[in-house]
Amino acid sequence: FTVSHPALSGSRDFIASRREALDLAEEFNSLHPNITVFPYSYAYHFYEQYDTIVQETAMNLAICVVATFLVSLIMLGFQLVPALVVMGTVTMVTVDMLGVMVVWGIELNAISLVNLIMSVGIAVEFSAHIVKSYAASGERSNFARARYALTTTGPSVFSGITLTKFVGIVVLAFAKSRLFEVFYFRMFLSVIILGVLHSLIFLPALLAL
């Protein structure tokens, strides 16, 4: 049978209408066990992702961070502390990205979830080079080793990673599509800024302690 609802104008309306339709169908099925009904609308399959988007985000980000730690541990010659520093820095960048999404009003959906996963890899690229240089330094004190990493690897991180990525995404700022401007330009600009701040300011200060 066919039912209808008032005109919907946004994602929250569609999500709410789908949930209410599911509740209505479940109530109907409980009252009529010989009949099984289910709600269907052309828009429902787009919003079904929101049933598990938070759990999927947490699980995928956790897997990525753990994988980052394991790979860093191997690449750094099984040095536990530097690998933990890389993982901690990547986690901070990821948490900051979630905060940026709230500030800029970027919804958590399939596209932004993919971008968050990609931001983990980009954050590794920023921090791993500094930590690798720190771990390979022959200096004795932590401060001297951090200074060595910053002076030898810092310029490469800034020019070879930060500037090249910025030039690559700046064209998206002029995109007429809101999809590209919001979910790609804003999110990738944010991870670049957060990555360079954490790798060239926070990370050397932490390693120097």
N, C-alpha and C positions, 0 to 999 in steps of 0.2 A: 504494500500500500504506500501511498505517497503522503508525505507531510512536508511542511515548509516552515521557514523561520524568517524573521525580518531581514532586511538587507544588512550584510556584514561589511565592515569597512577596514578591518585590520587583522593582523595575525592573532591578537588576543581574542577577538570576536570569533574567528574561525576555530581556534583551539577550544574555547569555551563551548561553542555550539557542537563540536564533535564529541566532547566529553558528555554533554547533556544528552546527546543522541544515543551514545553508548549506554548511559544509565537508563534511558527510557526503554531501549531494546532489552536490556537485562531484566528490567522490571516486568516487561510484557512477557518475556520467556518464562519467568518464574510463575506468572499467573496462568500461562497457557503452555504446559509442558509438552503438548503434542505438536506445537508449532514453534519453529525457530526463525526469528527475524534478526536482521543485522542492518545497521545504518550504512548508507552509501551516499557519497556525494563526490563529484569530480574533484573537489578541493581537499577531501579528507586525506588522501594518500600523501599530499604535500605536508600536512601537519601531523602525521602520525609519528614523525621523527621526534617531536617534542615530548612524547611519552617517556623516552629514555635518554634524551640528549644530555642531561646533567650526569647521569651515571656513565654514559659512554665517554663523555669528556674527561671525567675523573679517571676512568680506567685507562684510556688511551694515553693521557698525559703521564700517568704513573708508569706505564710500561715504557714510554719514551725516556723518561728520566732515569729509570733503572738501567735501560739499555745504554744510555749515555755514560752512566757510571762504569758499567762493565767494559765498554769499549775504551773509555779513558784509562781505566785501570790497566788494561793490556797495553795500550799505546804508550803509557807512561812508565812502562817497565815494572808493573805491579807495585807502584808506590801508592800506598793507601791514602795518605793525607792529600796529596795533589789531586787525586781522582775525586775525593770527597769535596774538595774546593770547587772543582769544575762542576760537579753535580749540584752543589749548593748555589753557585752563581746562576746556572741554568734554571734552577727552580725559582730563584728570585726574579729573573727576567720573565718567566712564565706567569708568575703571580702578578707582577706589574702589568703584564699584557691584559690580564683579566680586569685589573683596575682601569686600564685605559679604555677597554671596551665599555665599562660602565660610564666613564666620564663622557665618552663620545657617543653614547647611546647605540652602540653596535650590538645587535641581538646575537645571542648564542644559537647558531643553527649549523647546518651541515657545512656551509662554506666557511664560517668563522672557526669551526672546529678544525677543519683542514689547515687553515692558516695558523691556528695555535700549535698544531703538531709541527708544522714547518718552522715556526718560530723557535721551537726547541732545538732543531738542527742548526738554525742560524745563530742562536745564542752559543752553541758549542763552538762554532767557528770563531766567534769573537774571543771566548775565554780560553780555549784549549791551547792556542798558540802562546799566550802569555804564561800560562802555567807550565807548559812544556819548556819554554826558555828558562823559567825560574828553576825548574827541577834539574835542568842540564847545566846550570851555572856552577862554576867552580868557586864562587865566593863563599866565605865562611858565615857571615851574618845574614839574617833574614832580610835586613834592610838593604844590604849590598846586592843580594840576589834579586830582590824586587826591583831595585834600580837598574840592574843589568837587564832584566826582562823588559822593563819599560823602555829603556833607551835603545835596545837592539831590535825588539819585536814590535814595540808600540807604533813606530812610524809605518811599518808594513800593515799592521792591523787598521790604522787610520786611513792610509791611502789605498791599500790593496783590497780592503774589505768594505770599509765604511763608504768612501767616496764612490767606488765603482757601483755598489748597490744603490746608493742614492741617485746617481745618474740614471741607473736603469729603471727606477720607479717614478722619477719626477714627472715623466710624461703622463703618468696615470692621473696626476692632479688636474689635468686639463680634459680628462675624459668626460664625455657627455652622459655616459651611463652612470647612474648612481651606484650600481653594483661594483663597478671598477673603482670608483672614487672612494667609496666607504670601505668595502670589504678587502680591497687590495692596496690602494694607496695609503689610506690611514693606518691600516694594520701593519703593513710592511715598513712604513715610515716610523711607526712606534717601536717596532722591534729593532730597527737600525739604531735609533737614538738610545734606547734602553741598553742595547748590546754594547755600544761604544762607551757609554757612561759606566757601565759595570766593569768592562774589561780594562779601561784606561784610567779610571778614577778609583772605583771601589776595590777592584781586585788587587792592584798594587799595594793599596793601603792595608788590605787584609793580609797579604803575603808578607808585608814588612813587619808585622807584629812578632 
